[in-house]
Amino acid sequence: EVQLVQSGAELRNPGASVKVSCKALGYIFTSYYIDWVRQAPGQGLEWMGRIDPENNGTKYARNFQDRVTFAADTSTNTAYVELTSVRIEDTAVYYCATKGNGGDYWGQGTQVTVSV
């Protein structure tokens, strides 16, 4: 069974960094991209970019090129997204997603709250 299990909720002050993990289970981690998507309160889904775990190749959406870094650790089948210099408007639920084994799978979401 394909699963993506994400890390728990995070609370940060503006200007800090936050890192969210996504552990992949039930499929060959290096065979499929991991996409990162977020949803701010009252907003739609916003695609942040993706990583290819096979070679750590990345593609970032224009809005995230400066403050977001993706990584993938093939020894633990875990993908990461790190957001630096966070702002109030970065408050959102962050999701990882994959098409592992030909399906469409999403993690459970990680709430990131940025507050003074």
C-alpha positions in Angstrom: 0.0 0.0 0.0 1.4 3.4 -1.0 1.5 5.9 1.8 3.1 9.3 2.4 3.5 10.1 6.0 4.3 13.7 6.9 5.8 15.2 10.0 3.7 17.1 12.6 2.5 20.6 12.9 5.0 23.5 13.2 4.8 27.0 14.7 7.3 29.6 13.7 8.0 33.3 14.2 8.4 35.4 11.1 12.0 35.2 9.7 12.6 31.6 10.9 13.0 28.5 8.9 10.8 25.4 8.8 11.4 21.9 7.5 8.6 19.4 6.7 9.3 15.7 6.0 7.4 13.2 3.9 8.2 9.5 4.3 7.3 7.3 1.4 6.1 3.7 1.9 4.9 0.9 -0.3 6.6 1.8 -3.6 10.1 2.4 -5.1 10.9 5.9 -3.9 13.3 6.7 -6.7 10.8 5.8 -9.4 8.4 8.7 -9.0 8.6 12.4 -8.4 7.5 14.0 -5.1 5.4 17.1 -5.6 4.9 19.7 -2.9 1.7 21.7 -2.7 0.3 24.1 0.0 -3.1 25.4 0.9 -3.4 28.7 2.8 -6.6 29.4 4.8 -9.5 30.1 2.5 -7.3 29.7 -0.6 -6.9 27.0 -3.3 -4.0 24.6 -3.7 -0.7 26.1 -4.7 1.9 24.0 -6.4 5.4 24.7 -5.0 7.5 22.4 -7.2 8.8 18.8 -7.3 11.9 16.7 -6.7 13.1 13.6 -8.5 14.4 11.4 -5.7 16.5 9.4 -8.2 18.9 12.2 -8.8 17.7 15.1 -6.6 16.7 17.0 -9.6 14.3 19.8 -8.7 11.8 22.2 -10.3 10.5 25.2 -8.3 7.4 27.2 -9.0 8.3 30.8 -9.7 6.9 32.1 -6.4 9.1 29.7 -4.4 12.5 29.9 -6.2 14.1 32.1 -3.6 13.0 30.6 -0.2 12.3 26.9 -0.8 14.6 23.9 -1.0 13.6 20.4 -1.7 15.7 17.4 -0.7 15.3 13.6 -0.8 17.1 11.0 1.3 17.0 7.6 -0.5 18.4 5.9 2.6 15.2 6.6 4.5 12.8 7.1 1.6 12.0 10.6 2.9 11.5 13.8 1.0 11.9 17.3 2.7 10.8 20.8 2.0 12.5 23.7 3.8 11.1 27.2 3.7 13.4 30.0 4.9 12.5 33.5 6.1 8.9 32.5 6.7 6.2 35.2 6.6 2.7 35.3 8.1 1.4 34.5 4.6 3.3 31.2 4.6 0.8 29.9 7.1 -0.8 26.9 5.3 -1.2 23.2 5.2 1.7 21.7 3.3 1.3 18.5 1.3 3.5 16.0 -0.4 2.1 14.0 -3.3 3.2 11.2 -5.6 2.0 9.1 -8.4 3.7 6.0 -7.0 2.7 2.8 -8.7 0.6 4.7 -11.1 -1.9 6.1 -8.5 -2.4 9.5 -7.0 -1.3 9.7 -3.4 -1.1 12.5 -0.9 0.3 12.9 2.5 -1.9 13.8 5.4 -0.7 17.4 5.4 1.4 19.4 7.8 0.1 22.6 9.3 2.7 25.3 9.4 1.7 28.4 11.3 3.7 31.6 11.2 2.8 34.0 14.0 4.4 36.8 16.0 
